[in-house]
């Protein structure tokens, strides 16, 4: 699909996905965050970059990955807050 014909919604979703990827990338680079949580964030990033999937499917798959680790007892509080924010952003993305 050519960029010029993208609807406003597609542009908005692209922007939201880029914001989420940037936030998840910061978490994945933070060595104070446990390895399993960093791995989940990189898995979510990979899913969000799968352009062959619709926006809604990418968002749902990423939320599923993040929801699995969100209550991890070893998660630093600021990281949990950031992940909850990310999930909130992803909930805005629908097909």
N, C-alpha and C positions, 0 to 999 in steps of 0.2 A: 504494500500500500504506500503510495507516494506521500511524503511528508506534507506537501501543500494541501492535500485533501483531508488531512486529519481533522476530525471534529474537535470542538472545544473540550469535550469529555475525554477524548483520547489524550489530548495535550495535558489536561489536568491529571489524568492517571499516570502519564509518563513522569510528570513532575513529582507526584506523590511517591512513585516507586523510586525515583532517584534520591529523594529525601530519605526514604526508609533505608535504601542501600547504604547511603553515607552514614546514617546512624548505626546500622548494624556493623559496618566496616570498622567504625571506631571501637565498638565493643570487641570485635574479633581481634583487634590489634592490641588490646589492653591485657598485659601480662598478669594483672592482678585478678583477672576473671578466670575461674576454673576452666580447664581445657574442654570439658564436655559442653560447656555453655558457649565457648568460642566456636567450637565445631558446629553447634546448632545454628549459630548466627551465620557462619559461612555457608551452611547448607541452605538456609533461607535465602541468602543472597543469590546462590546458584539458581534456585527455583524462580526468583523474581526476574532473573535475566533470561529465562527460557521464553524467547519471543514467539515460539511456535504455539504456546499456550495462550489462552485468552487472559485478559487482565484479571477477571474474577477468579479463574482457576489458579493463577500464580499467587494471588493474594490469599486465597483459601489454603493452599498448600503451605505457604510461608507461615500463616497464622497457626496452622496445625503443628508445624515444627516448633514454633516458639512456645505455644501453649503446653507442649510436653515438658519443657524445661523451666517454665516460669515460676513454678513452686519449688524448684530445687533448693534444698536447705543450705547449700554452700554458696548460693548466689549472693553477691554483695548487694546491699539495698539500693544503691544508686543505679546499678545495672538492671535490677528488677523494675524500677521506676521507668527507666528508659525503654525497656522491652514492652511494658504496658502501654507507653506512649506510642511505640511503633505499631503494636496491635491495633490501637485506636485509629491510627492513620490507615492501616490496611483495611479496616472495616468499612471505610468510605469507598473502597474500590469494589464495584460490582459489574457483572456482565449486563 
